[in-house]
Amino acid sequence: MLKQPVAIVLNANSDESVFAKALHDSRKRHFYRGAVDALQGLEQAPADVIVIAQDLEDMSGLELAEAIREIDAERQHFSYIILFAANLSPDILAGLDARIDAFVTLQDAAGGTRPAPEHTAQMQLLAQQVKVGSRISPEMNLLQSQVLTLQGRCAALEESQLLDPLTGLGNRRFAEQSLADCIRQVESRGGAVCFLMISIENYSAVVRDYDRQIADQLIIAISNKIQQLVRPMDIVTYFDTGCFALVLVLPSIKQCTADCYQRIYDGVNLKSYQTPAGYLPAKIGMSICASEAETGPPNLQLMIRTAQENLRAAFEADRILVKHLSA
């Protein structure tokens, strides 16, 4: 895409030669007559600096500046916009922070914006503003490009990250990968796979009554307790905010009952946990979804969704809810 460092948008009465002379240091510049002509040209060739007359026939300078900002936002580009007008109206002052970056007043005896020879000082000011914009715009575009690159790298790192920074346990992505691995194991060797979820129902209340740091301390304490209650081969993850997920493989689906996991439920639920704000209880909901290869290939997303949907009912019923998937 070609780019013009400086674009000048004038009305029909403006003297192009005056601006060409004032901006002679700008080797690349392009003149447009009217807003429509400018929008069509800038769509194809964005500019680092755009000088706009306020009294355009088909659109005001502020309206054109707003349209250019929208185009720039879509293509991740920054243009330094300078408005020149006969006077500083309230609309121009209001638009300075969002639509335009600088303004210059060029008023002739007739009250228009056709620069006269005696406006040497104003034209010099305009040339200085263009130089400022010519330095700022490339820096802004470079920063914008670097931000996009960093965002892409962060997204890639997050995509590959499998650990939760708060608890040190695996995160949701690790839980899904582990469940997929266990499903493949059950399909090839038999047995049953269980997906167990523990929701800390009073997490939001702790955040509200204390703060997030205290709530996080409660989560860390519960995390340590859950790891003490499970078998070494069981996989414990911090699935979501205030929610743990366990992935377990059993010889038979008949062993996946509420009684089998009552010890974990009581161990977490019937204990207060030490935090900087004192001892706090954990009010939990616990649900389990189990499946085996004999009733059809276990479905990963269905198991997760079923366990999640039963958490609220499990908390309200104050018991473990178990769902066995069948063909």
N, C-alpha and C positions, 0 to 999 in steps of 0.2 A: 504494500500500500504506500503510495507516494505521500509525502508530508510537506506542507508549507510551514516553515517556522513562524511566519507572520501573515495573518490574513486581515485585510481591512475591508469593513463593510460600510459602504457609503450610501447616501441617498442621491437622487438625480441631480440635486443642486450643488453637491460637494465638488470641490476642485481637487481632482486626483493628483495633479502635479505638486500641489502644496504638500500633501502627505508623502509623496514619493521623495521629495527633496528633504523633508524632515527625517524620514526613515531611510536615508541613503545607506546607512551602515548595515541595514538588514539586507543581505544579499538575496535571500529568498523571500519574496513577498508576493501576495496575490490580492487583487482588488475584486470586490463583489459589489454589484449594484442591487440593493434591496435584500430583504430577509430570505425570500424564496431562493434567489440565486445563491446566497451564502449557504443555506442549509443543503442545497443540492451539491454544492462544491465541497463543503466540509464533511459531508457524508462519505465522499470518496477520498478526500485528502485532509485529514485532521491537521490542525495547526497548534504549534506551541503557544503562540500569542495571538489573540483575536481582538482587534480594535473595532468597536461598533459605534455607529452614530445613534443617538437616542431617537431622533425624529425620522425614522424610516417610514416610507409611505405605506407599505403592506403590513407592517408589524412594528411595535415599539422596540427599542433597543433592549429593554429589560425582558420583554417576552422572547426575543430572539436568544438572549443569554440563557434563559431558562430552558429553551428547547435544546440549545447546545449542551447544557449540563446533562440533560436526559440522554442525548446521543453518546456523550463521553462516558456516562455511567454504564451504558450497555457494552461498550468496547474497552472498558477499563483504561481510560485515557484521561489526562488532565490538561485542560487548556486555561491559560492565564488570560482572563477577559478584562479588557479596559473599555470603559464607556466614556464617550465624550458627548457633552450636552451643553445647551445654552445656559443652564442654571442647575443648581443642586436642589431638586424638588424632594419632598418627603419620600416619594416612591423610590427615587434613586438611592437615598440614604438608607432606606429600609432594605433594599436589595443588595447592599454592599457586602453583607456577611454571607449570603447564600449564592447569589447569582453572579455578581461581579466582584473582581478583586481590586480594581482601582478605577478612578474616574478623573477626567480632565474637563474643565469648563472652557469652551471656545465660543465666545459671544461677539458677534459683529454689531455694527451700528444698527442694523435692521432687526436685530434680535434673533437671527438665525444661527446656524452652526457652520457657516462657510468661513474658514479661517482667512483672515485678511493679513496683508504683509506685516502689520503692526503687532500681530499675535506671535511674534518670534518667541517670547518667553513661554507662552502656552505650548507651542509646538516643540520647544526644547524639553519641556516637562513631559510631553507625550513620548518623545524619543527616549527619555530616561526611564519612563515607566515600561516601555517596550524592552529595554535592555534588562530591567529588573525581571520582567516576565520571562525573558529568554534564558535567564539563569535559573529561575525558580521552576519553570515547567519541566525541563529535563530531569531535575532532581526529584520532583514529585512523581514523575512517570517511572523513574528508576526505583524509587521507594515502593511505589505501587506494584511494580513487577516483582520486587524482592518479597513483598508481603504475600503475593500470590504463590510464589515459589515456596515460601515457608509454610503457608497453609497446605500446599500439596504434600510437602514433606511430613508435616504433622499428621495429615490424614493417613499417609502411608505408614507412619510409625504406629498410629493408633490401630490401624488395620492389622498390624503384625503383633501388637502388644497383647499378651495373654495374662498378665498379672495385674491385680488390683493394687494400686499404690497405698491404700489405707490399711488393708488387712494383710497384704502379702500373699493372699490366696489367689487362685485363678479367677479371672473375670468371666463375664457372660460368654465371650467368644471361646474361652477355654472350656467352660461347661458344655457348650454345644459340641465342640470338637471331641471332648471326652465321652459325651453321650453317643455321638456317632460311632466312635471306636468301640464302645461297649455293645452297641447294637450289632455291629459287624461280628464281634466275638460271639454273641448269643446266636446269631444266625448260622455261624459255622460250627460252634461247639455245643449249642443247646443251653438251657438254663433260662433265666429271666433277667431283665434289666429294669431297675427302678429309678425313677427321677423324683427326688424328695425335695420339697421346698419349705423353708421356714421364713415366715414374714414377721418382722418386728413391728407389730401394729402400733406401738406407742412411740415409734421413732419421730414422727412429725410433732407429737406432743412434747417430746424432750427438746426438740429444736425450738419450738415455740416458747416453752417455759424457761429454758436455759439459753443455749445457743448451739450452733452446729458443732463446735469443738467438743462440747460435752456429749452430744449425741454420737459423735465419732468415737469417743472414748468408750461409750457403751457398746458400740458395734465391735470394737477391738476386743473388749472383754468377752462378749458373746462368742466371737470367733474362736478365741482360745478355748472356751468351754466346749464348743461343738467338736473341736479337734480332739479333745480329751475323751469324748463319748463315742467316737466312731472307731471302726476297725482300721488298721493301717492301710489296707487296700482300697478303702472307700475314698472317693474324691470329694473334697469340700471346696466350694467356690463362693465368692461374694457376687451373686448374680446381678443384683441391681441395688439401688439405694434402699437400705433397710431390709434386704432380702438375700438369704443364703440358698444355695442349691447343692444337693448332694447327688452323686451318681454312683449307683451300687449295682453289682452283679451278684445274683443268687442262684443256687442250684435249681430252684423251682419257684414258680410264681406263687405257690401256696405259702411260701415263707414270707411273702410281702404282705403283711397284715399290720393293722394298727398296734396289736399287742407286741409285735416284733420291734417296733420303734417307740414304744411308750417310754422306754428308759431315756431316749434322747429328748423326747418331748418334756418329760418331767425334769430332766437335768437342766434344760434351758429355762423352762417356764417357772420352776419353783425355786428360783435363786435370785438374789439381788446382787448387783454388780457394782464394784467400787469405781467411782469416777471422781474427778476434782470437785464435783458438786455434792458428793456423798454417795450413799448406796441407792441405786435405782433399780427398779424391777424391769423385767422384760415380759411384755404381754405379746404372746406370739400366736400365729396361726400356722398350722402344719398340714400339708397335703402331699399325697403320694400318688404317682401314676406308674403303673407297672405293665409290662408287656413281655411276651415270649414269642419265639419263632413258630411254635406249634399252632398258634392262632393267626398266623400271617406275619409278614415282616413288620417289626416295630417301626412306627413313623415318628421321627425325631420331633418335628414341629407340633404334631398332635399331642405327644407326651408333654411337651413343655406347656402348650396352651391349656391342656386339661389340668395340670397341676396348678397353674396360675389362677385359673378360673375358680378353683375350689378353695383358695386361700381365705377369702373373706368369709365364706360359709363355715370353714373350719374354725376360724376365730370366734365367730358368733355362737357356734355350737360348743365351743370349748372342748374340742376333741380332734383327733386325727382323722382326716377324710382320705379314704383309699379308693382309687379307681383302677380296675383291671381292664385293659383294652382287649377286645376280642375281635375276631374277623368280622 
